[in-house]
Amino acid sequence: RGPGIGRGIGLGPGIGRSVLMQLDIAASLELGVDGIVSGVLNKDLTIDEERTLILAEMSRDVDFTFHRAFDLVPDQFTALEKLSDLGVPRVLTSGGEQDVTVGSKQIGDLIKRAAGEIQIMAGGGLNTQNLETLLELGCKEFHTTAKEWIAQDFKSEVRMNAQVEIPENRYMQASAAEIQSMIDIIASYDKE
């Protein structure tokens, strides 16, 4: 997870959070990362242009992506133009929906509107079942967890996981087979 609005960070553009994001980016750059995923929204869920510009400028020597907070903005087309004007090269989005399947039409509309000025990276529920649809819409960049659940061979009555729907004897990891299938789908689509 890149620094910025994310699980546990919150939406508010408070000065403390903004400074923390800047410190996280500086530390990440010092460690030699290839890219930063970040961004800030105002309380009304519009792009906080001032703070996002600071983060994007800090990240100018690596790839910068405005993260899925973009999916919360009320007018994605206006937000896309603002981000493009700020020099943000890429936006990660599920099309303003819970996942890319539901948001695929909006992702296609965003790609058309962006007209190559800013890249649209589809992410959120991306898998082999919906990848081809996104390719047909013109999407060229993707983000996926490609997750699979792995069962462990034990049973326990003790709950250590706060999320009841996740059994204690299972964990999630990236699936090499799912990733390879996605690579194959993209490669075969590129040949067409």
SELUM-855923 format. One record per residue: x, y, z of N, C-alpha, C in turn. Coordinates in pm, whole numbers, padded with zeros to 5 digits, always signed. Layout:
XYZXYZXYZ...
***
This chain:
+00086-00118+00000+00000+00000+00000+00089+00121+00000+00065+00210-00091+00139+00335-00096+00088+00430+00010+00166+00529+00044+00120+00627+00142+00003+00706+00087-00086+00748+00174-00199+00829+00131-00327+00778+00190-00436+00812+00126-00564+00766+00175-00571+00617+00155-00592+00548+00260-00596+00403+00253-00655+00350+00380-00652+00223+00393-00708+00161+00511-00635+00216+00634-00711+00279+00721-00653+00329+00844-00599+00471+00836-00588+00529+00717-00533+00664+00705-00644+00768+00714-00758+00744+00653-00870+00837+00659-00874+00929+00539-00986+00997+00526-01006+01082+00409-00967+01227+00431-00966+01271+00554-00944+01412+00581-00808+01461+00538-00802+01585+00488-00675+01640+00443-00599+01709+00556-00615+01661+00678-00551+01725+00792-00402+01743+00771-00349+01848+00828-00208+01882+00808-00117+01770+00858-00155+01705+00966-00075+01594+01016-00067+01480+00918-00179+01446+00858-00181+01339+00757-00101+01379+00634-00112+01503+00595-00039+01550+00479+00113+01542+00502+00156+01583+00618+00298+01574+00652+00342+01429+00658+00259+01343+00716+00292+01201+00723+00308+01141+00583+00219+01177+00490+00231+01128+00353+00361+01176+00289+00398+01300+00314+00523+01353+00259+00643+01280+00317+00639+01252+00446+00749+01178+00510+00756+01035+00456+00640+00973+00437+00637+00838+00380+00696+00836+00240+00660+00934+00158+00714+00941+00022+00865+00962+00026+00911+01054+00109+01055+01080+00118+01130+00953+00159+01078+00882+00257+01143+00758+00303+01140+00652+00194+01027+00641+00124+01015+00542+00017+01113+00571-00097+01125+00699-00132+01218+00736-00238+01362+00708-00197+01392+00733-00071+01526+00705-00021+01559+00556-00029+01456+00473-00015+01474+00328-00023+01480+00278-00167+01455+00367-00263+01470+00331-00403+01347+00273-00471+01228+00309-00427+01108+00258-00492+01099+00308-00636+01025+00234-00718+01005+00272-00857+00884+00361-00877+00794+00363-00779+00673+00441-00795+00605+00470-00663+00518+00570-00666+00441+00612-00550+00293+00613-00589+00210+00560-00501+00066+00563-00518+00011+00645-00402-00047+00760-00431-00091+00851-00325-00194+00948-00379-00228+01047-00299-00323+01150-00338-00408+01191-00220-00473+01306-00234-00552+01360-00123-00685+01413-00178-00791+01388-00102-00922+01445-00134-00958+01549-00029-01039+01646-00072-01099+01741+00022-01214+01673+00095-01267+01741+00196-01380+01684+00270-01502+01662+00183-01517+01741+00077-01631+01723-00014-01602+01617-00122-01492+01544-00105-01450+01434-00192-01404+01479-00330-01368+01606-00345-01304+01653-00467-01153+01642-00448-01079+01652-00556-00933+01642-00549-00878+01761-00471-00794+01734-00371-00721+01840-00302-00599+01870-00391-00616+01968-00477-00514+01997-00577-00382+02040-00515-00387+02124-00413-00264+02175-00352-00181+02062-00292-00244+01979-00212-00168+01872-00146-00129+01760-00243-00216+01730-00339-00181+01628-00437-00064+01674-00522-00061+01803-00558+00051+01856-00636+00182+01841-00560+00180+01869-00430+00301+01854-00349+00351+01710-00356+00259+01613-00338+00296+01472-00340+00347+01430-00479+00279+01476-00583+00321+01442-00720+00457+01501-00752+00481+01626-00710+00611+01689-00736+00723+01620-00659+00693+01576-00536+00793+01501-00461+00831+01372-00534+00737+01317-00609+00753+01187-00675+00791+01200-00822+00833+01317-00866+00855+01342-01009+00961+01252-01073+01052+01196-00993+01157+01111-01050+01118+00964-01059+00996+00931-01014+00945+00794-01023+00801+00800-01076+00744+00686-01106+00604+00683-01149+00513+00724-01034+00421+00815-01060+00324+00857-00959+00185+00820-01007+00108+00759-00920-00029+00719-00950-00121+00775-00843-00229+00842-00887-00332+00883-00792-00416+00759-00763-00431+00726-00634-00491+00599-00596-00643+00599-00603-00701+00488-00556-00846+00465-00572-00934+00560-00494-00880+00654-00422-00965+00758-00366-01039+00827-00480-00983+00819-00599-01047+00872-00720-01188+00816-00736-01210+00693-00690-01341+00631-00703-01446+00695-00614-01406+00780-00522-01499+00847-00432-01541+00985-00481-01471+01040-00579-01502+01177-00622-01637+01179-00693-01715+01286-00674-01849+01292-00733-01849+01311-00885-01746+01374-00942-01739+01397-01086-01601+01352-01135-01594+01229-01181-01464+01173-01220-01404+01242-01342-01485+01294-01430-01430+01358-01550-01362+01490-01515-01424+01568-01427-01361+01692-01380-01234+01660-01302-01241+01558-01218-01124+01517-01138-01011+01472-01229-01044+01399-01335-00943+01352-01429-00872+01470-01495-00948+01570-01535-00889+01689-01596-00798+01762-01496-00842+01774-01372-00759+01841-01270-00629+01765-01248-00639+01633-01240-00517+01555-01219-00424+01566-01339-00479+01566-01458-00398+01584-01578-00329+01720-01576-00404+01824-01538-00346+01959-01528-00235+01967-01425-00244+01884-01321-00140+01881-01217-00018+01801-01262-00028+01735-01376+00084+01654-01426+00087+01513-01372-00023+01469-01312-00031+01331-01261-00041+01239-01383+00050+01141-01394+00053+01059-01515-00047+00944-01518-00105+00908-01400-00184+00785-01395-00284+00791-01281-00401+00729-01305-00505+00717-01204-00543+00571-01191-00548+00521-01069-00594+00386-01039-00742+00394-01005-00825+00318-01077-00970+00329-01056-01042+00199-01086-01154+00183-01019-01248+00076-01051-01370+00135-01121-01357+00257-01172-01466+00323-01240-01571+00379-01145-01530+00408-01023-01622+00466-00926-01717+00364-00866-01688+00238-00883-01773+00130-00832-01691+00039-00741-01757-00061-00685-01688-00149-00592-01581-00233-00660-01598-00260-00790-01496-00335-00862-01500-00301-01011-01401-00348-01083-01387-00312-01224-01495-00373-01312-01556-00481-01269-01664-00540-01347-01783-00445-01351-01824-00399-01234-01936-00307-01224-01900-00172-01287-01776-00129-01272-01733+00001-01321-01673+00002-01461-01684-00108-01534-01613-00118-01663-01658-00013-01764-01786+00018-01772-01831+00120-01868-01766+00254-01836-01764+00291-01708-01703+00418-01668-01553+00417-01696-01488+00304-01675-01344+00295-01706-01323+00323-01855-01406+00262-01939-01397+00288-02084-01419+00434-02117-01518+00497-02051-01544+00640-02074-01426+00726-02028-01365+00689-01917-01248+00763-01867-01130+00751-01963-01110+00631-02017-01001+00611-02114-01022+00700-02236-01146+00706-02285-01177+00793-02400-01152+00939-02366-01199+00980-02250-01184+01120-02209-01037+01155-02189-00960+01063-02133-00818+01088-02107-00739+01105-02236-00780+01036-02340-00719+01047-02473-00566+01040-02469-00513+00954-02381-00369+00936-02372-00294+01040-02292-00363+01145-02247-00298+01251-02168-00264+01202-02027-00344+01110-01976-00325+01053-01844-00368+00907-01856-00290+00816-01798-00321+00674-01808-00427+00633-01707-00516+00545-01749-00617+00489-01660-00573+00346-01628-00544+00321-01501-00506+00188-01455-00628+00126-01386-00678+00017-01442-00794-00050-01384-00750-00137-01266-00822-00126-01156-00791-00208-01039-00908-00212-00944-00918-00322-00874-01027-00344-00781-01110-00460-00832-01081-00581-00787-01155-00698-00833-01114-00746-00971-00997-00704-01018-00949-00745-01150-00911-00893-01146-00956-00969-01247-00923-01111-01253-00932-01158-01398-00909-01285-01420-00910-01339-01556-01048-01331-01621-01154-01326-01542-01288-01322-01597-01325-01184-01653-01264-01076-01603-01302-00943-01650-01189-00870-01725-01073-00929-01731-00958-00865-01795-00981-00837-01944-01037-00933-02016-01055-00914-02160-01150-00798-02190-01254-00782-02109-01347-00669-02127-01271-00538-02117-01182-00528-02019-01105-00405-01999-01008-00382-02115-00949-00488-02166-00862-00476-02282-00941-00424-02403-01062-00475-02421-01146-00431-02533-01184-00283-02520-01188-00233-02396-01220-00092-02373-01099-00001-02396-00982-00062-02417-00862+00017-02442-00771+00032-02322-00802-00037-02215-00717-00028-02095-00583-00097-02122-00475-00031-02079-00341-00083-02103-00263-00107-01973-00317-00059-01861-00249-00076-01733-00347-00134-01632-00295-00228-01550-00381-00304-01460-00316-00319-01322-00402-00329-01221-00356-00355-01083-00441-00467-01027-00376-00570-00975-00451-00683-00919-00378-00742-00800-00455-00800-00711-00393-00880-00604-00380-01024-00650-00461-01064-00748-00461-01202-00800-00463-01300-00684-00549-01273-00589-00545-01349-00464-00611-01486-00475-00561-01572-00391-00620-01703-00370-00613-01734-00220-00709-01811-00175-00712-01850-00034-00642-01984-00017-00555-01990+00082-00480-02112+00112-00528-02165+00246-00568-02292+00247-00614-02355+00371-00495-02413+00446-00497-02395+00576-00396-02455+00662-00461-02574+00733-00381-02672+00765-00433-02796+00822-00438-02788+00975-00530-02706+01025-00553-02704+01169-00691-02648+01197-00744-02678+01314-00871-02623+01358-00852-02568+01497-00913-02454+01521-00901-02392+01653-01030-02319+01685-01068-02321+01809-01184-02246+01856-01146-02102+01890-01017-02075+01899-00970-01941+01935-00974-01853+01811-01041-01738+01823-01048-01643+01712-00939-01538+01729-00850-01529+01633-00747-01427+01636-00772-01321+01529-00865-01351+01441-00897-01261+01332-01025-01187+01367-01021-01057+01363-01138-00976+01398-01249-00989+01294-01214-01022+01171-01315-01037+01065-01369-01180+01069-01490-01194+01118-01551-01324+01139-01561-01404+01010-01579-01335+00896-01598-01408+00770-01470-01474+00720-01357-01443+00781-01230-01505+00739-01193-01613+00841-01198-01739+00799-01163-01846+00892-01018-01837+00938-00995-01881+01058-00860-01876+01116-00761-01966+01044-00810-02071+00979-00718-02166+00916-00698-02139+00766-00722-02013+00725-00699-01975+00586-00623-01844+00580-00543-01828+00475-00478-01701+00451-00478-01673+00301-00459-01547+00268-00464-01505+00130-00322-01480+00079-00299-01518-00046-00172-01488-00111-00194-01468-00259-00097-01409-00325-00105-01392-00470-00093-01528-00536-00173-01549-00639-00174-01675-00713-00086-01662-00837+00022-01738-00840+00110-01737-00957+00034-01782-01081-00056-01878-01066-00133-01929-01180-00226-01820-01235-00292-01745-01147-00381-01636-01190-00301-01527-01261-00187-01493-01206-00101-01390-01268-00056-01436-01406-00013-01562-01418+00031-01613-01548-00084-01615-01647-00203-01650-01602-00320-01649-01690-00348-01509-01741-00334-01409-01654-00354-01271-01696-00249-01228-01798-00125-01265-01772-00017-01234-01867-00048-01296-02003-00096-01420-02003-00128-01489-02128-00244-01420-02202-00346-01377-02127-00460-01308-02189-00413-01178-02255-00330-01102-02183-00280-00975-02237-00193-01001-02360-00106-01102-02352-00018-01133-02465-00098-01176-02587-00201-01259-02568-00281-01303-02682-00364-01187-02738-00407-01096-02653-00483-00981-02700-00394-00887-02782-00269-00871-02736-00175-00784-02808-00143-00837-02948-00155-00969-02968-00126-01028-03099-00239-01008-03198-00359-00984-03146-00476-00970-03234-00474-00839-03310
***
